[in-house]
Amino acid sequence: MKKVITAIVLIVILTGIVILVNQTKSTAPHEESNDNTVENSENSTNEEINQNNNEQNKEISNTPVGIHGKLSVKETNIVDKNGETMQLKGVSTHGLQWFPQYVSKDTFEFMRDEWGINVVRLAMYTDPNVGYTKELHNKVKEGINYATELGLYVIVDWHILSDGNPNTYKTQAIEFFKEIANEYKDNENIIYEICNEPNGNVTWTKDIKPYAEDVIKEIRKIDSDSIIICGTPTWSQDVDVVAKDRIEGYENIMYALHFYAATHTDWIRNKAQQAIDSKLPIFVSEFSICDASGNGAIDYDQAEKWMSLLNENNISFVIWNLSNKQETSSIISSSSNKTADWLEEELSETGKWFVQQLQK
């Protein structure tokens, strides 16, 4: 009986050993298979990352900034990284405090891809009485970041208007531009506009030029070569005056010329022509085709004369304004609340005209 029991125990032990061996054999290939799966998964992930990076780099390289790179000023022209003449064409926001919704990646991307703009202007009003706060600096940076991501050039506009004399808030202007320059000095797409429309009892020699020299000096301590646009007397119209007494000692400085076609006709074009003949680098950082109030009727005939002058002389231009405000200069119809993907009928008459100009 003991022998039988001993035999049974031995059989049970041997059976267990066989099962254990078989389990070991069956799990070994499975474990190896797991290792291969992990390795294959990692390779697949890396390939996807590389493909995404390549697609992103390709997308960036096909943008205005990707193609043209850092801009500079040569005589009266803007030139790109290859020394080729470059004309910027784009859209200015309205006051960021009133229409912040248009500072949007979708908005900028649509205007780039469907209309063909290559620059956006961020208009930050500088008078606390009409809405300036330091919090708006973040909205400006948001716009810069979207423009950079999309390969668009971007004008940072210290939008003097009701404050008239640029020296009123010169300390704040210097602080603002130092803040922007410190953060974006390495960007290829940044352009500084240091005083939108000086006006009132101010002159170039007494008020605007000294202000500009002080602000430019502080920007150049941080950003040595980005383009800087300086406003000119009488709401940035008197470029002929500036041509006789331009800012010295700095490169890549341009001067703003603003016009509204129904108000500013031959007499302002004559000023522009005098400045052009004097080799003053002009940038039309704001214009529209209605009257100077931003409202009223459109003067298509005068608008065409202006566009001929700008295009013949390779002068860059930015239209006012990106909003659906119920006024003629707004490029979006007041009936549309969309911030991108506009149909033609959702544009104002000014907007329709401008898109046609871009696509000629």
C-alpha positions as CSV (number, residue, x, y, z in Angstrom):
1,M,0.0,0.0,0.0
2,K,2.9,2.4,0.9
3,K,4.5,1.7,-2.5
4,V,1.2,2.6,-4.3
5,I,1.0,5.9,-2.3
6,T,4.6,6.7,-3.0
7,A,4.1,6.1,-6.7
8,I,1.0,8.3,-6.8
9,V,3.0,11.1,-5.1
10,L,5.8,10.8,-7.6
11,I,3.4,10.9,-10.5
12,V,1.8,14.1,-9.1
13,I,5.2,15.7,-8.6
14,L,6.4,14.8,-12.1
15,T,3.1,16.1,-13.6
16,G,3.6,19.4,-11.8
17,I,7.1,19.7,-13.1
18,V,5.9,19.1,-16.7
19,I,3.1,21.7,-16.4
20,L,5.6,24.2,-14.9
21,V,8.0,23.7,-17.8
22,N,5.3,24.0,-20.4
23,Q,4.0,27.2,-18.8
24,T,7.6,28.6,-18.8
25,K,8.0,27.7,-22.5
26,S,4.6,29.2,-23.4
27,T,5.2,32.5,-21.6
28,A,8.7,33.2,-22.8
29,P,7.7,33.9,-26.4
30,H,4.8,36.1,-25.1
31,E,7.2,38.2,-23.0
32,E,9.5,38.6,-26.0
33,S,6.5,39.6,-28.1
34,N,5.6,42.3,-25.5
35,D,9.1,43.7,-25.9
36,N,8.8,43.9,-29.6
37,T,5.4,45.6,-29.3
38,V,6.8,48.3,-27.0
39,E,9.8,48.8,-29.4
40,N,7.5,49.0,-32.4
41,S,5.1,51.3,-30.6
42,E,8.0,53.6,-29.7
43,N,9.3,53.6,-33.3
44,S,5.8,54.4,-34.5
45,T,5.4,57.3,-32.1
46,N,8.8,58.7,-33.0
47,E,7.9,58.5,-36.7
48,E,4.6,60.3,-36.1
49,I,6.4,63.1,-34.1
50,N,9.0,63.5,-36.8
51,Q,6.3,63.6,-39.5
52,N,4.4,66.2,-37.5
53,N,7.5,68.3,-37.0
54,N,8.3,68.1,-40.7
55,E,4.8,69.1,-41.6
56,Q,4.9,71.9,-39.1
57,N,8.3,73.1,-40.4
58,K,7.1,72.9,-44.0
59,E,4.0,74.9,-43.0
60,I,6.0,77.6,-41.3
61,S,8.5,77.7,-44.2
62,N,5.6,78.5,-46.6
63,T,4.4,81.5,-44.6
64,P,5.4,85.2,-45.3
65,V,8.0,85.2,-42.5
66,G,9.2,81.7,-43.4
67,I,9.8,82.8,-47.0
68,H,11.1,86.4,-46.4
69,G,12.6,86.2,-42.9
70,K,13.8,89.3,-41.0
71,L,13.0,92.6,-42.8
72,S,15.1,95.7,-43.0
73,V,15.0,99.1,-44.7
74,K,17.2,100.0,-47.7
75,E,16.8,103.5,-48.9
76,T,13.0,103.9,-49.2
77,N,12.2,100.2,-49.5
78,I,11.6,97.3,-47.1
79,V,13.8,94.4,-48.1
80,D,13.7,90.8,-47.0
81,K,16.5,88.5,-45.8
82,N,17.7,88.0,-49.4
83,G,17.8,91.8,-50.1
84,E,14.6,91.5,-52.3
85,T,12.1,94.3,-52.1
86,M,9.1,93.5,-49.9
87,Q,5.7,95.2,-49.7
88,L,3.7,94.5,-46.6
89,K,-0.1,94.4,-47.0
90,G,-2.4,93.9,-44.1
91,V,-5.1,94.8,-41.6
92,S,-5.1,96.8,-38.4
93,T,-7.3,95.8,-35.5
94,H,-9.6,98.4,-34.0
95,G,-8.9,99.3,-30.4
96,L,-8.1,96.1,-28.5
97,Q,-10.2,97.2,-25.5
98,W,-13.3,97.3,-27.7
99,F,-12.9,94.5,-30.1
100,P,-10.6,91.9,-28.5
101,Q,-12.4,89.0,-30.2
102,Y,-10.6,89.6,-33.4
103,V,-7.2,88.9,-31.9
104,S,-7.6,85.2,-32.8
105,K,-5.5,82.6,-34.5
106,D,-8.5,81.6,-36.7
107,T,-9.0,85.3,-37.7
108,F,-5.4,85.8,-38.6
109,E,-5.1,82.5,-40.4
110,F,-8.2,83.1,-42.5
111,M,-7.0,86.5,-43.6
112,R,-3.6,85.1,-44.5
113,D,-4.8,82.1,-46.4
114,E,-8.0,83.5,-48.0
115,W,-7.2,87.1,-48.5
116,G,-3.4,87.1,-48.8
117,I,-2.3,89.4,-46.0
118,N,1.2,89.2,-44.7
119,V,1.0,91.6,-41.7
120,V,-1.4,92.5,-38.9
121,R,-1.3,95.6,-36.8
122,L,-2.3,95.5,-33.1
123,A,-3.7,98.9,-32.1
124,M,-3.4,99.5,-28.4
125,Y,-4.9,102.9,-27.5
126,T,-2.7,104.7,-25.0
127,D,-5.0,107.1,-23.2
128,P,-6.5,105.7,-20.0
129,N,-9.6,107.9,-20.6
130,V,-10.5,105.7,-23.6
131,G,-9.6,102.3,-22.2
132,Y,-5.9,101.8,-21.8
133,T,-4.8,99.5,-19.0
134,K,-1.7,97.5,-18.5
135,E,-3.8,94.4,-18.9
136,L,-4.0,95.2,-22.6
137,H,-0.3,94.3,-22.8
138,N,-1.3,90.7,-22.5
139,K,-3.7,91.0,-25.4
140,V,-0.9,92.5,-27.5
141,K,1.3,89.6,-26.7
142,E,-1.5,87.2,-27.5
143,G,-1.7,88.8,-31.0
144,I,2.1,88.7,-31.4
145,N,2.1,85.0,-30.5
146,Y,-0.7,84.1,-33.0
147,A,1.1,86.1,-35.8
148,T,4.4,84.4,-35.0
149,E,2.8,81.0,-35.1
150,L,1.2,81.8,-38.4
151,G,4.3,83.3,-39.9
152,L,2.8,86.8,-40.2
153,Y,4.6,90.1,-39.6
154,V,3.1,92.0,-36.7
155,I,3.1,95.8,-36.0
156,V,2.9,96.7,-32.3
157,D,1.1,100.0,-32.3
158,W,1.3,102.5,-29.4
159,H,-1.9,104.1,-30.6
160,I,-1.7,107.8,-29.6
161,L,-4.8,109.6,-30.7
162,S,-6.9,111.5,-28.1
163,D,-3.7,112.0,-26.0
164,G,-2.3,114.0,-28.9
165,N,1.2,114.8,-27.7
166,P,3.3,111.6,-27.5
167,N,5.2,113.0,-24.5
168,T,2.1,112.8,-22.4
169,Y,2.7,109.1,-21.7
170,K,6.3,108.8,-22.8
171,T,7.3,107.0,-19.6
172,Q,4.6,104.4,-20.1
173,A,5.6,104.1,-23.8
174,I,9.2,103.4,-22.9
175,E,8.1,100.8,-20.3
176,F,5.8,99.1,-22.8
177,F,8.3,98.9,-25.6
178,K,11.0,97.6,-23.3
179,E,8.7,94.9,-22.1
180,I,7.8,93.9,-25.7
181,A,11.4,94.1,-26.9
182,N,12.7,92.0,-24.0
183,E,10.2,89.3,-24.8
184,Y,10.3,89.3,-28.6
185,K,13.7,90.7,-29.6
186,D,14.6,87.5,-31.3
187,N,11.5,87.3,-33.4
188,E,11.9,87.9,-37.1
189,N,8.4,89.3,-37.5
190,I,8.2,92.2,-35.0
191,I,7.7,95.8,-36.0
192,Y,7.4,98.6,-33.5
193,E,5.1,101.6,-34.2
194,I,5.9,104.1,-31.5
195,C,3.3,106.8,-31.9
196,N,0.2,106.4,-34.1
197,E,-1.1,109.9,-34.8
198,P,0.5,112.9,-33.0
199,N,-1.9,115.8,-33.2
200,G,-3.0,119.1,-31.7
201,N,-0.5,121.7,-30.7
202,V,2.6,119.6,-31.3
203,T,5.4,119.9,-33.8
204,W,8.0,117.6,-35.2
205,T,11.0,119.4,-33.9
206,K,9.7,120.3,-30.5
207,D,7.7,117.3,-29.5
208,I,7.6,114.3,-31.8
209,K,11.2,113.9,-32.8
210,P,12.6,114.2,-29.3
211,Y,10.0,111.6,-28.1
212,A,10.9,109.3,-30.9
213,E,14.6,109.5,-30.2
214,D,14.1,108.7,-26.6
215,V,11.9,105.7,-27.3
216,I,14.1,104.4,-30.2
217,K,17.2,104.6,-28.0
218,E,15.5,102.3,-25.3
219,I,14.3,99.8,-27.9
220,R,17.7,99.7,-29.6
221,K,19.4,98.8,-26.3
222,I,17.4,95.6,-26.5
223,D,16.5,95.0,-30.1
224,S,19.2,96.3,-32.4
225,D,17.6,95.9,-35.8
226,S,13.8,95.5,-36.0
227,I,11.9,98.0,-38.1
228,I,10.6,101.0,-36.1
229,I,7.8,103.2,-37.5
230,C,7.5,106.8,-36.2
231,G,4.4,108.9,-36.4
232,T,4.5,112.3,-38.1
233,P,2.7,115.6,-37.4
234,T,-1.0,116.3,-38.0
235,W,-2.3,112.8,-37.5
236,S,0.7,111.3,-39.4
237,Q,0.3,113.3,-42.6
238,D,3.2,115.8,-42.7
239,V,5.8,113.4,-44.0
240,D,7.2,116.3,-46.1
241,V,8.2,118.1,-43.0
242,V,9.9,115.1,-41.5
243,A,11.8,114.5,-44.8
244,K,13.7,117.7,-44.1
245,D,14.7,116.7,-40.5
246,R,14.7,113.0,-40.2
247,I,16.0,111.0,-37.2
248,E,19.7,110.3,-37.4
249,G,22.0,107.6,-36.0
250,Y,19.7,104.6,-36.4
251,E,19.0,102.1,-39.1
252,N,15.6,100.6,-40.1
253,I,13.5,103.6,-39.2
254,M,10.4,104.4,-41.2
255,Y,7.8,107.2,-41.0
256,A,4.0,106.8,-40.9
257,L,1.7,108.3,-43.5
258,H,-2.0,108.0,-42.8
259,F,-4.8,108.9,-45.2
260,Y,-8.6,108.5,-45.6
261,A,-9.3,108.7,-49.3
262,A,-12.5,110.8,-49.2
263,T,-10.8,113.5,-47.2
264,H,-7.1,113.3,-48.1
265,T,-6.7,113.8,-51.8
266,D,-4.1,115.4,-54.0
267,W,-2.8,117.7,-51.2
268,I,-1.7,114.8,-49.1
269,R,-0.5,112.8,-52.0
270,N,1.7,115.8,-52.9
271,K,3.2,115.6,-49.4
272,A,3.8,111.9,-49.9
273,Q,5.4,112.5,-53.3
274,Q,7.7,115.1,-51.8
275,A,8.8,112.6,-49.1
276,I,9.3,109.9,-51.7
277,D,11.4,112.2,-53.8
278,S,13.5,113.0,-50.7
279,K,14.1,109.3,-50.2
280,L,12.2,109.1,-46.9
281,P,11.1,105.6,-46.0
282,I,7.3,105.7,-45.7
283,F,4.9,103.1,-44.2
284,V,1.1,103.6,-44.5
285,S,0.3,102.0,-41.2
286,E,-3.3,103.1,-41.3
287,F,-5.7,104.2,-44.1
288,S,-9.2,103.7,-45.3
289,I,-11.3,104.8,-48.3
290,C,-14.0,106.8,-46.6
291,D,-13.6,110.2,-44.9
292,A,-11.3,111.0,-42.0
293,S,-14.0,110.3,-39.4
294,G,-13.9,106.6,-40.4
295,N,-17.4,106.9,-41.6
296,G,-19.3,108.6,-44.5
297,A,-19.2,107.7,-48.2
298,I,-16.5,105.8,-50.0
299,D,-14.5,107.6,-52.6
300,Y,-13.4,104.8,-55.0
301,D,-11.8,107.2,-57.4
302,Q,-9.5,108.7,-54.8
303,A,-8.8,105.2,-53.4
304,E,-7.6,104.0,-56.7
305,K,-5.3,107.0,-57.1
306,W,-3.8,106.3,-53.6
307,M,-3.3,102.6,-54.4
308,S,-1.5,103.5,-57.6
309,L,0.9,105.7,-55.7
310,L,1.6,103.1,-53.1
311,N,2.1,100.2,-55.5
312,E,4.2,102.2,-57.9
313,N,6.6,103.1,-55.0
314,N,6.4,99.8,-53.2
315,I,4.9,101.4,-50.1
316,S,3.5,99.0,-47.5
317,F,-0.1,99.6,-46.3
318,V,-2.4,98.5,-43.5
319,I,-6.1,99.1,-43.7
320,W,-8.3,100.4,-40.8
321,N,-10.1,98.4,-39.3
322,L,-10.8,94.8,-38.3
323,S,-14.2,95.0,-36.6
324,N,-17.9,94.9,-37.3
325,K,-18.5,98.4,-35.9
326,Q,-21.3,100.1,-37.7
327,E,-19.1,102.6,-39.6
328,T,-17.7,102.7,-43.2
329,S,-14.1,101.9,-42.3
330,S,-14.9,98.6,-40.6
331,I,-14.1,95.7,-43.0
332,I,-16.7,93.3,-41.5
333,S,-20.4,93.9,-41.9
334,S,-22.1,95.0,-38.7
335,S,-24.6,92.2,-39.3
336,S,-21.9,89.5,-38.9
337,N,-20.6,88.3,-35.5
338,K,-18.2,85.9,-37.0
339,T,-14.5,86.2,-36.4
340,A,-13.3,84.2,-39.4
341,D,-14.6,82.3,-42.4
342,W,-16.5,85.3,-43.8
343,L,-18.4,85.0,-47.0
344,E,-18.2,87.9,-49.4
345,E,-21.6,89.2,-48.3
346,E,-20.5,89.3,-44.7
347,L,-17.9,91.9,-45.5
348,S,-18.6,95.6,-45.6
349,E,-18.1,97.5,-48.9
350,T,-14.7,98.6,-47.6
351,G,-13.8,95.0,-46.8
352,K,-14.9,93.8,-50.3
353,W,-12.8,96.5,-51.9
354,F,-9.8,95.7,-49.8
355,V,-9.9,92.0,-50.6
356,Q,-10.1,92.8,-54.3
357,Q,-7.0,95.0,-54.0
358,L,-5.1,92.2,-52.2
359,Q,-5.9,89.7,-54.9
360,K,-5.1,91.9,-58.0
